[in-house]
């Protein structure tokens, strides 16, 4: 479905006292490449990270995320897929190896950008979230539709729009020309998540899941590349799962022709970042300052 290296643009971390500053790297789709021997997961230290993961219909896209630690504690972006024997891999860990995750004792709020949603989009999203809840114990709370557009510049703290809290997960189907996220040209979906360091391990606090409205896929979760498959993969990224080099798992970095069902490795990973791992209070919401990179 997707991978992890290559970029269109970057934002450089800016030092400061009471915020974390992320680097944002927008993914650039790449042509399908021959399979290479598995490599050990690469890790990059950061304080706050926004990572991108791309689903490609009929191809492979790769993305790299880099940032600089500017606050106490670290979040480490896992930049390469886990090997099959691992079953699953996290998106982020801290220096002790704890995976970044949401607080499963608080529902994950989400909003929908409805401008180009397909006829079956809401039903597919509801089903994907239901499957994610069944596998992870994470609960989701729909807060309505929004006119906010997905963007590489989206701030995870927007008190005017969403109040004094972290911005909810933004989900939508958007044509490539309506966003700067780099979807289209074969990149069918993309997930960006925001992780911050914390005393009990890193926390996921906000994010975006975006599908290409300009290339409509079959609805449902049947064989072939479907909206359901893309949603399952990208939503699992959004709650903390990275790629794994096992084609029987939803988190395999390429689309497959199998039915869209979480595999044993996917379910183990979702349990590790979900309710079975216990409550995980997140740091208080605050502004994240971005500055232009080279």
C-alpha atoms as an extended CHARMM CRD file, in Angstrom:
* protein
*
       294  EXT
         1         1  UNK       CA              0.0000000000        0.0000000000        0.0000000000  PROA      1               0.0000000000
         2         2  UNK       CA              2.5710000000        2.5550000000        0.9710000000  PROA      2               0.0000000000
         3         3  UNK       CA              6.1150000000        3.0910000000        2.1750000000  PROA      3               0.0000000000
         4         4  UNK       CA              8.4740000000        5.4960000000        3.8780000000  PROA      4               0.0000000000
         5         5  UNK       CA             11.0070000000        7.6970000000        1.9500000000  PROA      5               0.0000000000
         6         6  UNK       CA             11.0360000000       10.5880000000       -0.5830000000  PROA      6               0.0000000000
         7         7  UNK       CA              9.4730000000       14.0760000000       -0.2360000000  PROA      7               0.0000000000
         8         8  UNK       CA              7.9950000000       17.1240000000       -1.9070000000  PROA      8               0.0000000000
         9         9  UNK       CA              8.5710000000       19.7370000000        0.8370000000  PROA      9               0.0000000000
        10        10  UNK       CA              9.7470000000       20.1040000000        4.4130000000  PROA      10              0.0000000000
        11        11  UNK       CA              9.2670000000       22.2280000000        7.4930000000  PROA      11              0.0000000000
        12        12  UNK       CA             12.1860000000       22.7730000000        9.8900000000  PROA      12              0.0000000000
        13        13  UNK       CA             11.8540000000       22.5930000000       13.6820000000  PROA      13              0.0000000000
        14        14  UNK       CA             12.1140000000       25.9140000000       15.4920000000  PROA      14              0.0000000000
        15        15  UNK       CA             13.4750000000       26.0640000000       19.0640000000  PROA      15              0.0000000000
        16        16  UNK       CA             11.2090000000       27.3600000000       21.7990000000  PROA      16              0.0000000000
        17        17  UNK       CA             10.2710000000       27.0180000000       25.4330000000  PROA      17              0.0000000000
        18        18  UNK       CA              6.6580000000       25.9090000000       25.6480000000  PROA      18              0.0000000000
        19        19  UNK       CA              5.9130000000       24.1020000000       22.4390000000  PROA      19              0.0000000000
        20        20  UNK       CA              7.1560000000       21.2910000000       20.2710000000  PROA      20              0.0000000000
        21        21  UNK       CA              8.0670000000       22.0440000000       16.6780000000  PROA      21              0.0000000000
        22        22  UNK       CA              7.5370000000       19.3670000000       14.0380000000  PROA      22              0.0000000000
        23        23  UNK       CA              9.0110000000       18.7680000000       10.6440000000  PROA      23              0.0000000000
        24        24  UNK       CA              6.4380000000       17.9490000000        7.9750000000  PROA      24              0.0000000000
        25        25  UNK       CA              7.4950000000       16.0200000000        4.8970000000  PROA      25              0.0000000000
        26        26  UNK       CA              4.8330000000       15.6510000000        2.2430000000  PROA      26              0.0000000000
        27        27  UNK       CA              5.0120000000       12.3040000000        0.4030000000  PROA      27              0.0000000000
        28        28  UNK       CA              5.8750000000       11.9790000000       -3.2550000000  PROA      28              0.0000000000
        29        29  UNK       CA              4.5620000000        8.8540000000       -5.0450000000  PROA      29              0.0000000000
        30        30  UNK       CA              7.2200000000        6.6500000000       -6.6000000000  PROA      30              0.0000000000
        31        31  UNK       CA              6.8910000000        3.8860000000       -9.2150000000  PROA      31              0.0000000000
        32        32  UNK       CA              6.5970000000        0.2760000000       -8.1300000000  PROA      32              0.0000000000
        33        33  UNK       CA             10.0080000000       -1.1900000000       -7.4560000000  PROA      33              0.0000000000
        34        34  UNK       CA             11.3090000000       -4.7430000000       -7.3280000000  PROA      34              0.0000000000
        35        35  UNK       CA             11.1840000000       -6.3480000000       -3.9160000000  PROA      35              0.0000000000
        36        36  UNK       CA             14.3850000000       -5.8900000000       -1.9360000000  PROA      36              0.0000000000
        37        37  UNK       CA             15.6260000000       -7.9340000000        1.0070000000  PROA      37              0.0000000000
        38        38  UNK       CA             13.9860000000       -6.8020000000        4.2650000000  PROA      38              0.0000000000
        39        39  UNK       CA             15.9510000000       -4.2390000000        6.2200000000  PROA      39              0.0000000000
        40        40  UNK       CA             15.9020000000       -3.5620000000        9.9070000000  PROA      40              0.0000000000
        41        41  UNK       CA             13.5760000000       -0.7380000000       10.9610000000  PROA      41              0.0000000000
        42        42  UNK       CA             15.2420000000        2.6800000000       10.8070000000  PROA      42              0.0000000000
        43        43  UNK       CA             14.5050000000        5.2280000000       13.5270000000  PROA      43              0.0000000000
        44        44  UNK       CA             14.7850000000        8.9800000000       13.5550000000  PROA      44              0.0000000000
        45        45  UNK       CA             14.6700000000       11.0090000000       16.8060000000  PROA      45              0.0000000000
        46        46  UNK       CA             12.1350000000       13.8190000000       17.0840000000  PROA      46              0.0000000000
        47        47  UNK       CA             10.1410000000       15.6960000000       19.6960000000  PROA      47              0.0000000000
        48        48  UNK       CA              6.9120000000       16.0640000000       17.7320000000  PROA      48              0.0000000000
        49        49  UNK       CA              6.4100000000       14.2870000000       14.4620000000  PROA      49              0.0000000000
        50        50  UNK       CA              3.8360000000       14.4360000000       11.7280000000  PROA      50              0.0000000000
        51        51  UNK       CA              4.3100000000       11.4140000000        9.5180000000  PROA      51              0.0000000000
        52        52  UNK       CA              2.7460000000       10.5770000000        6.2040000000  PROA      52              0.0000000000
        53        53  UNK       CA              1.8420000000        7.1710000000        4.8420000000  PROA      53              0.0000000000
        54        54  UNK       CA              0.5200000000        6.7340000000        1.3350000000  PROA      54              0.0000000000
        55        55  UNK       CA             -1.6900000000        4.0450000000       -0.1760000000  PROA      55              0.0000000000
        56        56  UNK       CA             -1.0500000000        3.4990000000       -3.8550000000  PROA      56              0.0000000000
        57        57  UNK       CA             -3.4270000000        1.7260000000       -6.1850000000  PROA      57              0.0000000000
        58        58  UNK       CA             -1.2690000000       -0.3410000000       -8.5120000000  PROA      58              0.0000000000
        59        59  UNK       CA              2.0570000000        1.0670000000       -7.3410000000  PROA      59              0.0000000000
        60        60  UNK       CA              4.2700000000        1.9050000000       -4.3970000000  PROA      60              0.0000000000
        61        61  UNK       CA              4.7880000000        5.3240000000       -2.8640000000  PROA      61              0.0000000000
        62        62  UNK       CA              7.4540000000        6.0840000000       -0.3250000000  PROA      62              0.0000000000
        63        63  UNK       CA              7.8860000000        8.8110000000        2.2610000000  PROA      63              0.0000000000
        64        64  UNK       CA             10.5430000000        9.9420000000        4.7430000000  PROA      64              0.0000000000
        65        65  UNK       CA              9.9590000000       11.9170000000        7.9170000000  PROA      65              0.0000000000
        66        66  UNK       CA             12.7100000000       13.7450000000        9.7640000000  PROA      66              0.0000000000
        67        67  UNK       CA             12.6920000000       16.0870000000       12.7520000000  PROA      67              0.0000000000
        68        68  UNK       CA             14.9000000000       17.3760000000       15.5340000000  PROA      68              0.0000000000
        69        69  UNK       CA             14.3850000000       16.8880000000       19.2610000000  PROA      69              0.0000000000
        70        70  UNK       CA             13.5750000000       20.2510000000       20.8020000000  PROA      70              0.0000000000
        71        71  UNK       CA             11.8300000000       19.2440000000       24.0380000000  PROA      71              0.0000000000
        72        72  UNK       CA             12.4110000000       16.9410000000       26.9830000000  PROA      72              0.0000000000
        73        73  UNK       CA             11.9250000000       13.3520000000       25.8890000000  PROA      73              0.0000000000
        74        74  UNK       CA             11.9200000000       11.9720000000       22.4000000000  PROA      74              0.0000000000
        75        75  UNK       CA              9.5700000000       10.4720000000       19.8830000000  PROA      75              0.0000000000
        76        76  UNK       CA             11.3230000000        8.2320000000       17.3880000000  PROA      76              0.0000000000
        77        77  UNK       CA              9.7830000000        7.7500000000       13.9510000000  PROA      77              0.0000000000
        78        78  UNK       CA             10.0490000000        4.1540000000       12.7420000000  PROA      78              0.0000000000
        79        79  UNK       CA             10.8790000000        4.7360000000        9.1020000000  PROA      79              0.0000000000
        80        80  UNK       CA             10.9670000000        1.2180000000        7.6490000000  PROA      80              0.0000000000
        81        81  UNK       CA              8.5410000000       -1.7200000000        7.6850000000  PROA      81              0.0000000000
        82        82  UNK       CA              8.7820000000       -4.3490000000       10.3890000000  PROA      82              0.0000000000
        83        83  UNK       CA              9.9160000000       -7.7910000000        9.2590000000  PROA      83              0.0000000000
        84        84  UNK       CA              7.2510000000      -10.5180000000        8.9550000000  PROA      84              0.0000000000
        85        85  UNK       CA              8.4050000000      -12.3410000000       12.0840000000  PROA      85              0.0000000000
        86        86  UNK       CA              7.5400000000       -9.2480000000       14.1550000000  PROA      86              0.0000000000
        87        87  UNK       CA              3.8860000000       -9.4150000000       13.1100000000  PROA      87              0.0000000000
        88        88  UNK       CA              3.4740000000       -5.6440000000       13.3530000000  PROA      88              0.0000000000
        89        89  UNK       CA              5.4010000000       -2.4410000000       13.8830000000  PROA      89              0.0000000000
        90        90  UNK       CA              4.5960000000        0.9230000000       15.4890000000  PROA      90              0.0000000000
        91        91  UNK       CA              4.6450000000        4.2940000000       13.7700000000  PROA      91              0.0000000000
        92        92  UNK       CA              6.5490000000        5.9310000000       16.6380000000  PROA      92              0.0000000000
        93        93  UNK       CA              8.3470000000        4.7950000000       19.7820000000  PROA      93              0.0000000000
        94        94  UNK       CA             10.2130000000        6.5920000000       22.5450000000  PROA      94              0.0000000000
        95        95  UNK       CA             13.8060000000        5.9410000000       23.5960000000  PROA      95              0.0000000000
        96        96  UNK       CA             12.5970000000        3.0350000000       25.7350000000  PROA      96              0.0000000000
        97        97  UNK       CA             10.7310000000        1.4340000000       22.8430000000  PROA      97              0.0000000000
        98        98  UNK       CA              7.1990000000        2.2930000000       24.0230000000  PROA      98              0.0000000000
        99        99  UNK       CA              4.8290000000        2.8220000000       21.0690000000  PROA      99              0.0000000000
       100       100  UNK       CA              2.9830000000        6.0980000000       20.5700000000  PROA      100             0.0000000000
       101       101  UNK       CA             -0.7450000000        5.6730000000       21.1000000000  PROA      101             0.0000000000
       102       102  UNK       CA             -4.0100000000        7.4570000000       21.8140000000  PROA      102             0.0000000000
       103       103  UNK       CA             -5.6220000000        7.3670000000       25.2370000000  PROA      103             0.0000000000
       104       104  UNK       CA             -8.0210000000        4.4130000000       24.9240000000  PROA      104             0.0000000000
       105       105  UNK       CA             -9.9890000000        5.6390000000       27.9320000000  PROA      105             0.0000000000
       106       106  UNK       CA            -11.1700000000        8.6940000000       25.9630000000  PROA      106             0.0000000000
       107       107  UNK       CA            -13.0140000000        8.3690000000       22.6230000000  PROA      107             0.0000000000
       108       108  UNK       CA            -11.0620000000        9.5930000000       19.5980000000  PROA      108             0.0000000000
       109       109  UNK       CA            -13.0060000000       12.5300000000       18.1880000000  PROA      109             0.0000000000
       110       110  UNK       CA            -13.2400000000       12.8220000000       14.4100000000  PROA      110             0.0000000000
       111       111  UNK       CA            -14.8080000000       15.1190000000       11.8490000000  PROA      111             0.0000000000
       112       112  UNK       CA            -15.5510000000       14.5410000000        8.1650000000  PROA      112             0.0000000000
       113       113  UNK       CA            -14.7900000000       16.8010000000        5.2210000000  PROA      113             0.0000000000
       114       114  UNK       CA            -17.8940000000       15.9090000000        3.1430000000  PROA      114             0.0000000000
       115       115  UNK       CA            -17.2740000000       17.8720000000       -0.0600000000  PROA      115             0.0000000000
       116       116  UNK       CA            -16.4660000000       14.9120000000       -2.3010000000  PROA      116             0.0000000000
       117       117  UNK       CA            -17.4760000000       11.9160000000       -0.2180000000  PROA      117             0.0000000000
       118       118  UNK       CA            -18.7070000000        8.9860000000       -2.3750000000  PROA      118             0.0000000000
       119       119  UNK       CA            -22.1990000000        7.5800000000       -1.9680000000  PROA      119             0.0000000000
       120       120  UNK       CA            -20.9790000000        4.6430000000        0.1210000000  PROA      120             0.0000000000
       121       121  UNK       CA            -18.2380000000        6.6180000000        1.8760000000  PROA      121             0.0000000000
       122       122  UNK       CA            -19.9490000000        7.0900000000        5.2120000000  PROA      122             0.0000000000
       123       123  UNK       CA            -21.0410000000        3.4540000000        5.3740000000  PROA      123             0.0000000000
       124       124  UNK       CA            -17.5150000000        2.2700000000        4.5210000000  PROA      124             0.0000000000
       125       125  UNK       CA            -16.0140000000        4.5940000000        7.1270000000  PROA      125             0.0000000000
       126       126  UNK       CA            -18.4730000000        3.4050000000        9.7840000000  PROA      126             0.0000000000
       127       127  UNK       CA            -17.6100000000       -0.2130000000        9.0130000000  PROA      127             0.0000000000
       128       128  UNK       CA            -13.8570000000        0.4580000000        9.0240000000  PROA      128             0.0000000000
       129       129  UNK       CA            -14.0900000000        2.2080000000       12.3970000000  PROA      129             0.0000000000
       130       130  UNK       CA            -16.2390000000       -0.6360000000       13.7420000000  PROA      130             0.0000000000
       131       131  UNK       CA            -13.5790000000       -3.1680000000       12.7250000000  PROA      131             0.0000000000
       132       132  UNK       CA            -10.8710000000       -0.9920000000       14.2220000000  PROA      132             0.0000000000
       133       133  UNK       CA            -12.7890000000       -0.7700000000       17.5060000000  PROA      133             0.0000000000
       134       134  UNK       CA            -13.3380000000       -4.5350000000       17.5960000000  PROA      134             0.0000000000
       135       135  UNK       CA             -9.6080000000       -5.1730000000       17.1470000000  PROA      135             0.0000000000
       136       136  UNK       CA             -8.2390000000       -2.4060000000       19.3970000000  PROA      136             0.0000000000
       137       137  UNK       CA            -10.9300000000       -1.4160000000       21.8880000000  PROA      137             0.0000000000
       138       138  UNK       CA            -10.4420000000        2.2090000000       20.8010000000  PROA      138             0.0000000000
       139       139  UNK       CA            -13.6980000000        4.1540000000       20.6270000000  PROA      139             0.0000000000
       140       140  UNK       CA            -14.4850000000        6.8660000000       18.0790000000  PROA      140             0.0000000000
       141       141  UNK       CA            -16.8020000000        9.8580000000       18.4650000000  PROA      141             0.0000000000
       142       142  UNK       CA            -18.2220000000       11.5450000000       15.3580000000  PROA      142             0.0000000000
       143       143  UNK       CA            -18.4460000000       15.3090000000       15.8640000000  PROA      143             0.0000000000
       144       144  UNK       CA            -20.0730000000       16.1960000000       12.5460000000  PROA      144             0.0000000000
       145       145  UNK       CA            -18.9620000000       17.5430000000        9.2020000000  PROA      145             0.0000000000
       146       146  UNK       CA            -16.4720000000       20.3560000000        8.7500000000  PROA      146             0.0000000000
       147       147  UNK       CA            -15.4400000000       22.8050000000        6.0420000000  PROA      147             0.0000000000
       148       148  UNK       CA            -11.7970000000       22.3980000000        7.1130000000  PROA      148             0.0000000000
       149       149  UNK       CA             -9.6470000000       21.1170000000        4.2720000000  PROA      149             0.0000000000
       150       150  UNK       CA             -6.8790000000       18.5360000000        4.8010000000  PROA      150             0.0000000000
       151       151  UNK       CA             -3.4790000000       20.1680000000        4.5170000000  PROA      151             0.0000000000
       152       152  UNK       CA              0.1930000000       19.6180000000        5.2090000000  PROA      152             0.0000000000
       153       153  UNK       CA             -0.0060000000       22.8310000000        7.2380000000  PROA      153             0.0000000000
       154       154  UNK       CA             -2.8900000000       21.7300000000        9.4580000000  PROA      154             0.0000000000
       155       155  UNK       CA             -2.2890000000       22.6570000000       13.0790000000  PROA      155             0.0000000000
       156       156  UNK       CA             -3.1410000000       19.9970000000       15.6820000000  PROA      156             0.0000000000
       157       157  UNK       CA             -4.2260000000       22.7560000000       18.0840000000  PROA      157             0.0000000000
       158       158  UNK       CA             -6.9840000000       25.0430000000       16.7740000000  PROA      158             0.0000000000
       159       159  UNK       CA             -8.7570000000       26.6310000000       19.7640000000  PROA      159             0.0000000000
       160       160  UNK       CA            -10.8970000000       28.9810000000       17.6480000000  PROA      160             0.0000000000
       161       161  UNK       CA            -12.3460000000       26.1500000000       15.5890000000  PROA      161             0.0000000000
       162       162  UNK       CA            -12.3070000000       23.2410000000       18.0430000000  PROA      162             0.0000000000
       163       163  UNK       CA            -11.8180000000       24.7000000000       21.5010000000  PROA      163             0.0000000000
       164       164  UNK       CA             -9.0270000000       24.3050000000       24.0400000000  PROA      164             0.0000000000
       165       165  UNK       CA             -8.0670000000       20.7570000000       23.1010000000  PROA      165             0.0000000000
       166       166  UNK       CA             -6.2150000000       18.8400000000       20.4130000000  PROA      166             0.0000000000
       167       167  UNK       CA             -7.9160000000       19.0980000000       17.0150000000  PROA      167             0.0000000000
       168       168  UNK       CA             -9.9830000000       16.0180000000       16.1440000000  PROA      168             0.0000000000
       169       169  UNK       CA             -8.9660000000       13.4770000000       13.5430000000  PROA      169             0.0000000000
       170       170  UNK       CA             -9.9200000000       14.8980000000       10.1300000000  PROA      170             0.0000000000
       171       171  UNK       CA            -11.1800000000       12.3520000000        7.5690000000  PROA      171             0.0000000000
       172       172  UNK       CA            -12.1720000000       13.0480000000        3.9920000000  PROA      172             0.0000000000
       173       173  UNK       CA            -12.1570000000       12.2110000000        0.2960000000  PROA      173             0.0000000000
       174       174  UNK       CA            -10.4860000000       15.1150000000       -1.5320000000  PROA      174             0.0000000000
       175       175  UNK       CA             -9.3670000000       15.6410000000       -5.1520000000  PROA      175             0.0000000000
       176       176  UNK       CA             -5.6090000000       16.1190000000       -5.5760000000  PROA      176             0.0000000000
       177       177  UNK       CA             -5.9550000000       19.7150000000       -6.7690000000  PROA      177             0.0000000000
       178       178  UNK       CA             -7.8020000000       20.6970000000       -3.5740000000  PROA      178             0.0000000000
       179       179  UNK       CA             -4.9780000000       19.8200000000       -1.1640000000  PROA      179             0.0000000000
       180       180  UNK       CA             -1.1970000000       20.0770000000       -0.8520000000  PROA      180             0.0000000000
       181       181  UNK       CA             -0.8460000000       16.5710000000        0.6050000000  PROA      181             0.0000000000
       182       182  UNK       CA              0.4490000000       14.8820000000       -2.5340000000  PROA      182             0.0000000000
       183       183  UNK       CA             -2.4000000000       12.4650000000       -3.2230000000  PROA      183             0.0000000000
       184       184  UNK       CA             -3.2340000000       11.5260000000       -6.8030000000  PROA      184             0.0000000000
       185       185  UNK       CA             -0.9870000000       10.1470000000       -9.5430000000  PROA      185             0.0000000000
       186       186  UNK       CA             -1.5400000000        6.6850000000       -8.0600000000  PROA      186             0.0000000000
       187       187  UNK       CA             -1.4080000000        7.6890000000       -4.3980000000  PROA      187             0.0000000000
       188       188  UNK       CA             -4.8790000000        6.6270000000       -3.2870000000  PROA      188             0.0000000000
       189       189  UNK       CA             -4.7970000000        7.5350000000        0.3910000000  PROA      189             0.0000000000
       190       190  UNK       CA             -2.6650000000        9.1970000000        3.0200000000  PROA      190             0.0000000000
       191       191  UNK       CA             -2.5120000000        9.3320000000        6.8020000000  PROA      191             0.0000000000
       192       192  UNK       CA             -0.7560000000       11.9570000000        8.8980000000  PROA      192             0.0000000000
       193       193  UNK       CA             -0.5580000000       11.6160000000       12.6680000000  PROA      193             0.0000000000
       194       194  UNK       CA              0.8610000000       13.9090000000       15.3420000000  PROA      194             0.0000000000
       195       195  UNK       CA              2.8370000000       12.3820000000       18.2050000000  PROA      195             0.0000000000
       196       196  UNK       CA              4.1680000000       14.1670000000       21.2790000000  PROA      196             0.0000000000
       197       197  UNK       CA              6.4370000000       12.9000000000       24.0530000000  PROA      197             0.0000000000
       198       198  UNK       CA              5.0460000000       12.1380000000       27.4920000000  PROA      198             0.0000000000
       199       199  UNK       CA              6.0380000000       10.6450000000       30.8310000000  PROA      199             0.0000000000
       200       200  UNK       CA              4.2590000000        7.3620000000       30.1950000000  PROA      200             0.0000000000
       201       201  UNK       CA              5.3960000000        7.0620000000       26.5960000000  PROA      201             0.0000000000
       202       202  UNK       CA              4.5920000000        9.0740000000       23.4750000000  PROA      202             0.0000000000
       203       203  UNK       CA              1.0250000000       10.1170000000       22.7010000000  PROA      203             0.0000000000
       204       204  UNK       CA             -0.9050000000       10.4350000000       19.4710000000  PROA      204             0.0000000000
       205       205  UNK       CA             -3.0330000000       13.5620000000       19.7410000000  PROA      205             0.0000000000
       206       206  UNK       CA             -4.3620000000       14.4790000000       16.2940000000  PROA      206             0.0000000000
       207       207  UNK       CA             -4.2060000000       13.4820000000       12.6550000000  PROA      207             0.0000000000
       208       208  UNK       CA             -5.6830000000       13.3130000000        9.1760000000  PROA      208             0.0000000000
       209       209  UNK       CA             -6.8600000000       10.4850000000        6.9170000000  PROA      209             0.0000000000
       210       210  UNK       CA             -7.3630000000       11.5000000000        3.2930000000  PROA      210             0.0000000000
       211       211  UNK       CA             -8.4760000000        9.4960000000        0.2520000000  PROA      211             0.0000000000
       212       212  UNK       CA             -8.2150000000       10.5580000000       -3.3960000000  PROA      212             0.0000000000
       213       213  UNK       CA            -11.6890000000       11.6190000000       -4.5490000000  PROA      213             0.0000000000
       214       214  UNK       CA            -10.4380000000       11.8900000000       -8.1220000000  PROA      214             0.0000000000
       215       215  UNK       CA             -9.8860000000        8.1370000000       -8.4480000000  PROA      215             0.0000000000
       216       216  UNK       CA            -12.9590000000        6.3290000000       -7.1930000000  PROA      216             0.0000000000
       217       217  UNK       CA            -12.4400000000        2.7700000000       -5.9870000000  PROA      217             0.0000000000
       218       218  UNK       CA            -15.0110000000        0.0570000000       -5.4510000000  PROA      218             0.0000000000
       219       219  UNK       CA            -16.9080000000        0.4750000000       -2.2200000000  PROA      219             0.0000000000
       220       220  UNK       CA            -16.8970000000       -2.1210000000        0.5360000000  PROA      220             0.0000000000
       221       221  UNK       CA            -14.2490000000       -4.5530000000        1.7230000000  PROA      221             0.0000000000
       222       222  UNK       CA            -14.1950000000       -7.2400000000       -0.9620000000  PROA      222             0.0000000000
       223       223  UNK       CA            -11.3400000000       -8.5330000000       -3.1010000000  PROA      223             0.0000000000
       224       224  UNK       CA             -9.1680000000       -6.0660000000       -4.9930000000  PROA      224             0.0000000000
       225       225  UNK       CA             -8.2750000000       -2.4860000000       -4.1590000000  PROA      225             0.0000000000
       226       226  UNK       CA            -11.3110000000       -1.0030000000       -2.4070000000  PROA      226             0.0000000000
       227       227  UNK       CA            -12.1570000000        2.0470000000       -0.3570000000  PROA      227             0.0000000000
       228       228  UNK       CA            -12.5710000000       -0.3020000000        2.5840000000  PROA      228             0.0000000000
       229       229  UNK       CA             -9.0280000000       -1.6180000000        2.2500000000  PROA      229             0.0000000000
       230       230  UNK       CA             -7.5830000000        1.8930000000        1.9990000000  PROA      230             0.0000000000
       231       231  UNK       CA             -9.6040000000        3.0610000000        5.0110000000  PROA      231             0.0000000000
       232       232  UNK       CA             -8.5260000000        0.1140000000        7.1820000000  PROA      232             0.0000000000
       233       233  UNK       CA             -4.8760000000        0.6620000000        6.3020000000  PROA      233             0.0000000000
       234       234  UNK       CA             -4.8360000000        4.4330000000        6.7850000000  PROA      234             0.0000000000
       235       235  UNK       CA             -6.9320000000        4.4220000000        9.9510000000  PROA      235             0.0000000000
       236       236  UNK       CA             -4.5850000000        1.8180000000       11.4370000000  PROA      236             0.0000000000
       237       237  UNK       CA             -1.7050000000        4.1750000000       10.6320000000  PROA      237             0.0000000000
       238       238  UNK       CA             -3.6160000000        6.9760000000       12.3530000000  PROA      238             0.0000000000
       239       239  UNK       CA             -3.8730000000        4.9680000000       15.5980000000  PROA      239             0.0000000000
       240       240  UNK       CA             -0.2130000000        4.0030000000       15.6480000000  PROA      240             0.0000000000
       241       241  UNK       CA              0.5930000000        1.0730000000       13.3440000000  PROA      241             0.0000000000
       242       242  UNK       CA              3.4330000000        1.1740000000       10.8380000000  PROA      242             0.0000000000
       243       243  UNK       CA              4.1420000000       -1.1530000000        7.9590000000  PROA      243             0.0000000000
       244       244  UNK       CA              5.0590000000       -4.8250000000        8.1140000000  PROA      244             0.0000000000
       245       245  UNK       CA              6.5940000000       -6.9250000000        5.3300000000  PROA      245             0.0000000000
       246       246  UNK       CA              3.9160000000       -9.6040000000        5.5720000000  PROA      246             0.0000000000
       247       247  UNK       CA              1.4460000000       -9.6220000000        2.6460000000  PROA      247             0.0000000000
       248       248  UNK       CA             -1.2180000000      -11.3150000000        4.7780000000  PROA      248             0.0000000000
       249       249  UNK       CA             -1.5790000000       -8.1870000000        6.9360000000  PROA      249             0.0000000000
       250       250  UNK       CA             -3.5460000000       -5.0200000000        6.1600000000  PROA      250             0.0000000000
       251       251  UNK       CA             -0.3940000000       -3.0680000000        7.0820000000  PROA      251             0.0000000000
       252       252  UNK       CA              1.6020000000       -4.5910000000        4.2240000000  PROA      252             0.0000000000
       253       253  UNK       CA              2.9270000000       -1.6030000000        2.2150000000  PROA      253             0.0000000000
       254       254  UNK       CA              1.1640000000       -2.4910000000       -1.0360000000  PROA      254             0.0000000000
       255       255  UNK       CA             -2.4190000000       -3.2120000000       -1.9630000000  PROA      255             0.0000000000
       256       256  UNK       CA             -3.3800000000       -6.8650000000       -2.4040000000  PROA      256             0.0000000000
       257       257  UNK       CA             -6.2600000000       -8.7120000000       -4.0310000000  PROA      257             0.0000000000
       258       258  UNK       CA             -7.3540000000      -10.4290000000       -0.8400000000  PROA      258             0.0000000000
       259       259  UNK       CA            -10.3910000000       -9.5800000000        1.2660000000  PROA      259             0.0000000000
       260       260  UNK       CA             -9.8160000000       -6.5810000000        3.5100000000  PROA      260             0.0000000000
       261       261  UNK       CA             -9.5120000000       -8.1490000000        6.9700000000  PROA      261             0.0000000000
       262       262  UNK       CA             -7.0750000000       -7.4310000000        9.7770000000  PROA      262             0.0000000000
       263       263  UNK       CA             -4.5800000000      -10.2680000000       10.0900000000  PROA      263             0.0000000000
       264       264  UNK       CA             -3.1220000000      -11.7410000000       13.2630000000  PROA      264             0.0000000000
       265       265  UNK       CA             -0.2090000000       -9.3030000000       13.2270000000  PROA      265             0.0000000000
       266       266  UNK       CA             -2.5060000000       -6.3290000000       12.6670000000  PROA      266             0.0000000000
       267       267  UNK       CA             -4.6870000000       -7.4040000000       15.5890000000  PROA      267             0.0000000000
       268       268  UNK       CA             -1.6650000000       -7.8840000000       17.8600000000  PROA      268             0.0000000000
       269       269  UNK       CA             -0.4590000000       -4.3880000000       17.0150000000  PROA      269             0.0000000000
       270       270  UNK       CA             -3.8700000000       -2.8270000000       17.5280000000  PROA      270             0.0000000000
       271       271  UNK       CA             -4.1190000000       -4.5120000000       20.9260000000  PROA      271             0.0000000000
       272       272  UNK       CA             -0.6700000000       -3.1430000000       21.8510000000  PROA      272             0.0000000000
       273       273  UNK       CA             -1.6970000000        0.4420000000       21.0760000000  PROA      273             0.0000000000
       274       274  UNK       CA             -5.3180000000        0.0520000000       22.1490000000  PROA      274             0.0000000000
       275       275  UNK       CA             -7.4680000000       -0.5840000000       25.2020000000  PROA      275             0.0000000000
       276       276  UNK       CA             -5.6870000000       -3.7740000000       26.3800000000  PROA      276             0.0000000000
       277       277  UNK       CA             -2.6020000000       -1.6070000000       27.0620000000  PROA      277             0.0000000000
       278       278  UNK       CA             -4.5330000000        0.5470000000       29.5510000000  PROA      278             0.0000000000
       279       279  UNK       CA             -5.3010000000        4.2500000000       29.8780000000  PROA      279             0.0000000000
       280       280  UNK       CA             -2.7190000000        6.6840000000       28.5140000000  PROA      280             0.0000000000
       281       281  UNK       CA             -3.3860000000       10.3300000000       29.4300000000  PROA      281             0.0000000000
       282       282  UNK       CA             -2.0260000000       12.7330000000       26.8110000000  PROA      282             0.0000000000
       283       283  UNK       CA             -0.1170000000       15.9940000000       27.3440000000  PROA      283             0.0000000000
       284       284  UNK       CA             -2.1720000000       19.1730000000       27.4060000000  PROA      284             0.0000000000
       285       285  UNK       CA             -3.0370000000       20.7680000000       24.0900000000  PROA      285             0.0000000000
       286       286  UNK       CA             -0.7940000000       23.5870000000       22.9500000000  PROA      286             0.0000000000
       287       287  UNK       CA              0.3850000000       25.2960000000       19.7950000000  PROA      287             0.0000000000
       288       288  UNK       CA              3.0160000000       23.6420000000       17.6270000000  PROA      288             0.0000000000
       289       289  UNK       CA              5.1260000000       26.1980000000       15.8230000000  PROA      289             0.0000000000
       290       290  UNK       CA              6.1770000000       25.5120000000       12.2370000000  PROA      290             0.0000000000
       291       291  UNK       CA              8.7060000000       27.4200000000       10.1560000000  PROA      291             0.0000000000
       292       292  UNK       CA              9.7100000000       27.1110000000        6.5280000000  PROA      292             0.0000000000
       293       293  UNK       CA             12.4740000000       24.6800000000        5.7610000000  PROA      293             0.0000000000
       294       294  UNK       CA             15.1090000000       24.7830000000        3.0330000000  PROA      294             0.0000000000
